[in-house]
Amino acid sequence: MNVLFLSNDPSLCDPISPAHLRMRAYADEVAKTGGSLHILTRAKEVCEQQDGPLFVHGVRAFKLLSPWKLSKLGKKLILKHGIDIVSAQDPFEHGLAASWAVQGTKAKLHLQVHTDYLSPWFTRESIYRSPRVRMPFLNHVRVRVADRVVRKASGIRVVSERIKQSMLVRYGNGIPEPSVIPIPVSTDVPPKVELPPRPFTFTLIAVSRLEPEKRIPDLFAVLKRLKDAYPMLGLVLIGDGKERKRLEKLAQSWGVADKVLFLGWRTDAWGLMQSANAFIQASAYEGYGITLIEAALAGVPIITSDVGIVGEVFTGYENVFAAPVGDPTNLAALTAQFIEDSHARTVLSLEGKRVALGHLANVRNSPADIVADLAEALTRSV
């Protein structure tokens, strides 16, 4: 079985990057079928590499033109290397490119869905009780693209049961039943790392890209609501993104700048989590939720919006505190309860870790599982 992945990860051209090493593990599994794994990816510079059964083809392409360019190059690779199945990393731009690439060939289309794009919050910006967050107009287009592309797929891999069920509700028998294969997460928790000096003692920690869908303003709204009643409360924010400058101004204008410590990207984020009193996130949607698993493994009690694997792995009021998306008032009430109830923090941290370990012990997400899913897709007709 010869496989082609369409990706958007420039680090694949770096032979020692985690992404490249992960793909090499997939390629080794593909090799057991007598084939090889090719990856076509957008990259900063053109690259052509071979690492055993793994072939990386890095190309430069403007984002708006990438589906057209990737489809043309993808078709050339299909014909040159006898590709049997093309797997796209999303059902949007890459899914569209893959669907064009397989046209007129014998190759099958496989899709990977890492984003809960059928959540209403994929396009919604606010409700009456929450701050307005500008979501990209492109998300509206992506939903329409996905509606067309998924019906052409012979196989679909999703990372959570939430995504699977939302797709079955929308498309019914019009798509193959998605396979739930989550994202691998290590259980090797790094040592604890002390947080930098900060002007507050009860520390919430958030680890997130600073992008609209993460709804960081909801976290600022929590601080704004609670700052007078709980002056010891503050937020350590790990991550970076295009929203950072706007968020810094927002924290200033809302009078919580002294309650927020921006640390930017940190390679020791998992260690830093262990020094916080609680982990918090307010995401509009998540496909899976790696940071929830990491926080649970770190023994940190969790406050989260109801996204990703909440309801599938974690249960509200049993092993996490969960609030509806776009509801900072609810998040604030849960935070106040955490501050006042140390027993609840202890119980939820213990239960969260137990549940996360149980999930990871039984989850199906090995390279062999990925390759088996591709092989199964080859047996289906669209």
C-alpha positions as CSV (number, residue, x, y, z in Angstrom):
1,M,0.0,0.0,0.0
2,N,1.5,3.3,-1.1
3,V,0.2,6.3,0.9
4,L,0.3,10.1,0.3
5,F,-0.4,12.5,3.1
6,L,-1.2,16.2,2.3
7,S,0.0,18.3,5.2
8,N,0.7,21.9,6.3
9,D,3.6,21.3,8.7
10,P,6.9,22.8,7.6
11,S,8.8,21.0,10.4
12,L,8.4,17.7,8.4
13,C,11.4,18.8,6.4
14,D,13.5,18.7,9.6
15,P,14.6,15.1,10.1
16,I,14.8,15.5,13.9
17,S,11.5,17.3,14.4
18,P,8.8,15.4,16.5
19,A,6.5,15.6,13.5
20,H,9.0,14.0,11.1
21,L,9.8,11.3,13.7
22,R,6.1,10.5,14.1
23,M,5.6,10.3,10.3
24,R,8.6,7.9,10.2
25,A,6.8,5.6,12.6
26,Y,3.8,5.7,10.3
27,A,6.0,5.0,7.3
28,D,7.6,2.0,9.1
29,E,4.0,0.6,9.5
30,V,3.2,1.3,5.9
31,A,6.4,-0.5,4.9
32,K,5.0,-3.7,6.5
33,T,2.4,-3.7,3.7
34,G,5.1,-3.5,1.1
35,G,4.6,0.2,0.4
36,S,5.9,3.6,1.3
37,L,4.6,6.9,2.8
38,H,4.9,10.1,0.8
39,I,4.1,13.5,2.4
40,L,3.4,16.6,0.4
41,T,3.5,19.6,2.6
42,R,3.6,23.4,2.4
43,A,7.1,24.5,3.6
44,K,9.2,27.6,3.9
45,E,11.7,26.2,1.5
46,V,11.5,23.5,-1.1
47,C,12.7,20.2,0.2
48,E,13.0,16.6,-1.1
49,Q,14.0,14.0,1.5
50,Q,14.0,10.3,1.9
51,D,14.2,8.6,5.3
52,G,13.8,4.9,4.7
53,P,10.2,4.3,3.6
54,L,9.3,8.0,4.2
55,F,9.5,10.5,1.4
56,V,8.9,14.2,2.2
57,H,8.1,16.6,-0.6
58,G,8.1,20.2,0.7
59,V,6.8,22.9,-1.6
60,R,6.3,26.7,-1.3
61,A,2.7,27.8,-2.0
62,F,0.7,30.9,-1.2
63,K,-2.1,29.9,1.2
64,L,-4.9,31.0,-1.1
65,L,-3.4,29.0,-4.1
66,S,-2.2,26.0,-2.1
67,P,-5.2,23.7,-2.8
68,W,-4.7,24.2,-6.6
69,K,-0.9,23.7,-6.4
70,L,-1.0,20.8,-3.9
71,S,-3.6,19.0,-6.1
72,K,-1.5,19.3,-9.2
73,L,1.7,18.1,-7.4
74,G,-0.3,15.4,-5.6
75,K,-1.6,14.0,-8.8
76,K,1.9,13.8,-10.2
77,L,3.0,11.9,-7.1
78,I,0.0,9.5,-7.4
79,L,0.9,8.7,-11.0
80,K,4.6,8.5,-10.5
81,H,4.6,6.3,-7.3
82,G,1.5,4.3,-7.7
83,I,-0.2,5.9,-4.7
84,D,-3.2,3.8,-3.5
85,I,-4.7,6.3,-1.0
86,V,-4.4,10.0,-0.3
87,S,-5.0,11.2,3.2
88,A,-5.6,15.0,3.9
89,Q,-4.9,16.5,7.3
90,D,-8.3,18.4,7.2
91,P,-11.5,18.4,5.2
92,F,-11.0,22.0,4.2
93,E,-8.1,23.3,1.9
94,H,-6.2,20.0,2.1
95,G,-9.2,17.9,1.7
96,L,-10.2,19.9,-1.4
97,A,-6.7,19.5,-2.8
98,A,-6.7,15.8,-2.1
99,S,-10.2,15.3,-3.7
100,W,-9.0,17.1,-6.9
101,A,-5.7,15.1,-6.9
102,V,-7.4,11.7,-6.9
103,Q,-9.8,12.5,-9.7
104,G,-9.1,10.5,-12.8
105,T,-6.8,8.1,-10.8
106,K,-7.4,4.8,-9.0
107,A,-6.3,6.4,-5.7
108,K,-8.9,6.6,-2.8
109,L,-9.5,9.7,-0.7
110,H,-9.1,9.6,3.1
111,L,-9.7,12.5,5.4
112,Q,-8.4,13.4,8.9
113,V,-10.7,15.6,11.0
114,H,-8.9,17.2,14.0
115,T,-11.4,20.1,14.4
116,D,-15.0,20.2,15.6
117,Y,-16.0,22.2,12.6
118,L,-19.7,21.3,13.0
119,S,-19.8,23.0,16.3
120,P,-22.0,26.2,16.1
121,W,-19.1,28.0,17.7
122,F,-16.9,27.3,14.7
123,T,-18.5,30.3,13.1
124,R,-20.5,32.0,16.0
125,E,-18.8,35.0,17.6
126,S,-20.8,35.4,20.8
127,I,-24.1,35.1,22.6
128,Y,-25.8,37.7,24.8
129,R,-23.8,36.8,28.0
130,S,-20.3,36.6,26.5
131,P,-17.7,38.9,24.9
132,R,-17.7,39.1,21.1
133,V,-14.8,37.3,19.5
134,R,-14.2,37.8,15.7
135,M,-14.1,34.4,14.0
136,P,-12.6,34.2,10.6
137,F,-15.1,34.4,7.7
138,L,-13.0,31.6,6.1
139,N,-14.6,29.3,8.7
140,H,-18.0,29.7,7.0
141,V,-16.3,28.8,3.7
142,R,-14.6,25.8,5.2
143,V,-17.8,24.3,6.5
144,R,-19.2,24.4,2.9
145,V,-16.1,22.9,1.5
146,A,-16.1,20.1,4.0
147,D,-19.8,19.4,3.2
148,R,-18.8,18.6,-0.3
149,V,-15.4,16.9,0.3
150,V,-16.5,14.4,3.1
151,R,-19.0,12.8,0.8
152,K,-16.2,11.8,-1.6
153,A,-14.1,10.1,1.0
154,S,-13.6,6.3,1.3
155,G,-12.5,6.7,4.9
156,I,-12.6,9.4,7.6
157,R,-10.5,9.5,10.8
158,V,-11.7,11.8,13.6
159,V,-10.0,12.4,17.0
160,S,-13.1,12.4,19.2
161,E,-16.5,10.8,19.6
162,R,-18.0,14.3,19.6
163,I,-16.8,14.9,16.1
164,K,-17.9,11.5,14.9
165,Q,-21.4,12.0,16.2
166,S,-21.8,15.5,14.8
167,M,-20.8,14.2,11.4
168,L,-23.2,11.3,11.5
169,V,-26.0,13.6,12.5
170,R,-25.3,15.9,9.6
171,Y,-24.4,13.5,6.8
172,G,-26.0,10.2,7.9
173,N,-25.3,7.4,5.5
174,G,-23.8,9.8,3.0
175,I,-20.3,9.2,4.5
176,P,-18.4,6.1,5.7
177,E,-18.6,5.7,9.5
178,P,-15.7,7.8,10.9
179,S,-13.0,6.0,12.9
180,V,-12.2,7.5,16.3
181,I,-8.4,7.6,16.5
182,P,-7.3,10.3,19.0
183,I,-4.0,12.2,19.1
184,P,-1.2,10.4,21.0
185,V,-0.3,11.9,24.4
186,S,2.7,10.7,26.4
187,T,2.2,9.7,30.0
188,D,5.7,10.7,30.9
189,V,5.0,13.8,32.9
190,P,8.1,16.1,33.2
191,P,9.3,17.5,36.5
192,K,7.5,20.4,38.1
193,V,8.7,23.9,37.1
194,E,8.2,26.9,39.3
195,L,6.2,29.8,37.9
196,P,7.9,33.2,37.6
197,P,7.2,35.9,40.3
198,R,3.7,37.3,40.0
199,P,1.5,39.7,42.0
200,F,-1.1,37.1,42.9
201,T,-1.2,33.9,44.9
202,F,-4.1,31.8,43.6
203,T,-3.0,31.0,40.1
204,L,-5.0,29.9,37.1
205,I,-3.0,28.6,34.2
206,A,-4.0,28.5,30.5
207,V,-1.9,26.9,27.8
208,S,-3.2,28.0,24.4
209,R,-2.6,29.6,21.1
210,L,-3.7,33.2,21.3
211,E,-6.3,32.9,18.5
212,P,-10.0,33.9,18.4
213,E,-11.4,30.3,18.9
214,K,-9.6,30.0,22.2
215,R,-11.9,32.8,23.7
216,I,-9.2,34.2,26.0
217,P,-11.5,37.3,26.6
218,D,-13.8,35.0,28.5
219,L,-10.9,34.3,30.9
220,F,-10.4,38.0,31.4
221,A,-14.1,38.4,32.1
222,V,-13.7,35.8,34.9
223,L,-10.9,37.9,36.4
224,K,-13.0,41.1,36.0
225,R,-15.9,39.5,37.8
226,L,-13.9,38.1,40.7
227,K,-11.1,40.6,41.2
228,D,-12.8,42.5,44.1
229,A,-14.0,39.4,45.9
230,Y,-10.8,37.5,45.4
231,P,-7.9,39.9,45.0
232,M,-5.4,37.0,45.2
233,L,-6.7,35.5,41.9
234,G,-4.6,35.8,38.7
235,L,-4.0,34.1,35.4
236,V,-0.7,32.8,33.9
237,L,-1.2,32.6,30.1
238,I,1.2,30.4,28.2
239,G,1.1,30.7,24.4
240,D,1.3,33.2,21.6
241,G,-0.5,34.1,18.4
242,K,-2.0,36.9,16.4
243,E,-4.3,38.0,19.1
244,R,-1.6,38.8,21.7
245,K,-1.4,42.5,21.3
246,R,-5.1,42.9,21.2
247,L,-5.4,40.8,24.4
248,E,-2.8,42.8,26.2
249,K,-4.8,46.0,25.4
250,L,-8.0,44.3,26.4
251,A,-6.6,43.3,29.8
252,Q,-5.5,46.9,30.3
253,S,-8.8,48.4,29.4
254,W,-10.8,45.9,31.6
255,G,-8.5,46.7,34.6
256,V,-7.1,43.2,34.9
257,A,-3.6,43.8,33.4
258,D,-2.0,43.2,36.9
259,K,-3.9,39.9,37.1
260,V,-2.6,38.4,33.8
261,L,1.0,37.2,33.2
262,F,1.8,36.6,29.5
263,L,4.6,34.2,29.2
264,G,4.5,33.5,25.5
265,W,5.5,30.1,24.1
266,R,7.3,27.9,26.7
267,T,8.7,24.4,26.1
268,D,8.2,23.7,29.8
269,A,4.5,24.5,29.8
270,W,3.6,21.0,31.1
271,G,6.0,21.4,34.1
272,L,4.7,24.9,34.8
273,M,1.1,23.6,35.0
274,Q,2.1,21.7,38.1
275,S,2.8,24.9,39.9
276,A,-0.7,26.4,39.4
277,N,-3.7,26.0,41.6
278,A,-6.0,25.2,38.6
279,F,-6.0,24.8,34.8
280,I,-8.6,26.8,32.9
281,Q,-9.7,27.0,29.3
282,A,-12.6,28.7,27.6
283,S,-12.2,27.4,24.0
284,A,-15.1,27.8,21.6
285,Y,-14.4,24.3,20.2
286,E,-11.7,21.7,20.3
287,G,-11.2,18.5,18.3
288,Y,-9.6,16.6,21.1
289,G,-8.0,18.6,23.9
290,I,-4.4,17.6,24.5
291,T,-3.9,20.3,27.2
292,L,-6.8,18.8,29.1
293,I,-5.1,15.4,29.2
294,E,-1.8,17.0,30.1
295,A,-3.3,19.1,32.9
296,A,-5.0,16.0,34.3
297,L,-1.8,14.0,34.2
298,A,0.0,16.9,35.9
299,G,-2.5,16.6,38.8
300,V,-4.0,20.0,38.3
301,P,-7.8,20.4,38.8
302,I,-9.5,21.6,35.6
303,I,-12.1,24.2,34.7
304,T,-13.1,24.1,31.1
305,S,-15.7,24.9,28.5
306,D,-17.7,21.9,27.3
307,V,-15.6,21.1,24.2
308,G,-13.5,18.3,22.8
309,I,-13.3,15.2,25.0
310,V,-15.4,16.7,27.8
311,G,-18.3,14.3,28.1
312,E,-16.3,11.5,26.4
313,V,-13.3,11.2,28.6
314,F,-14.0,13.8,31.3
315,T,-17.3,14.3,33.1
316,G,-18.5,17.7,34.5
317,Y,-18.6,17.8,38.4
318,E,-17.0,14.3,38.5
319,N,-13.5,14.9,37.3
320,V,-13.6,18.4,35.9
321,F,-15.6,21.5,36.3
322,A,-17.3,22.3,32.9
323,A,-19.3,25.3,31.7
324,P,-21.1,26.0,28.4
325,V,-19.1,27.7,25.7
326,G,-19.4,31.5,25.8
327,D,-20.5,31.6,29.4
328,P,-17.8,33.5,31.5
329,T,-20.4,34.0,34.3
330,N,-20.5,30.2,34.8
331,L,-16.8,30.0,34.5
332,A,-16.4,32.6,37.2
333,A,-18.8,30.8,39.5
334,L,-16.8,27.6,39.1
335,T,-13.6,29.4,39.7
336,A,-14.9,31.0,42.9
337,Q,-16.0,27.5,44.0
338,F,-12.4,26.2,43.4
339,I,-10.9,29.1,45.4
340,E,-13.2,28.4,48.4
341,D,-13.2,24.6,48.3
342,S,-9.8,23.0,48.5
343,H,-11.4,19.6,48.9
344,A,-13.1,19.9,45.5
345,R,-9.7,20.8,44.0
346,T,-8.1,17.8,45.5
347,V,-10.8,15.3,44.5
348,L,-11.0,16.6,41.0
349,S,-7.3,16.5,40.5
350,L,-7.1,12.9,41.6
351,E,-10.1,11.9,39.6
352,G,-8.9,13.7,36.5
353,K,-5.6,12.0,36.6
354,R,-7.2,8.6,37.1
355,V,-9.6,9.1,34.2
356,A,-6.8,10.4,31.9
357,L,-4.6,7.4,32.6
358,G,-7.5,5.0,32.0
359,H,-8.3,6.7,28.7
360,L,-4.7,6.6,27.5
361,A,-4.3,3.0,28.5
362,N,-7.2,1.9,26.3
363,V,-7.2,4.3,23.5
364,R,-6.6,3.2,19.9
365,N,-4.0,5.6,18.4
366,S,-0.9,3.8,17.5
367,P,0.8,4.0,14.0
368,A,-0.5,0.5,13.4
369,D,-4.0,1.8,14.1
370,I,-3.6,4.7,11.7
371,V,-2.3,2.4,8.9
372,A,-5.1,-0.1,9.5
373,D,-7.6,2.6,9.1
374,L,-6.1,3.6,5.8
375,A,-6.1,-0.1,4.6
376,E,-9.8,-0.4,5.6
377,A,-10.6,2.7,3.6
378,L,-9.1,1.0,0.5
379,T,-11.7,-1.8,0.7
380,R,-14.6,0.7,0.5
381,S,-16.2,2.2,-2.6
382,V,-17.6,5.7,-2.5
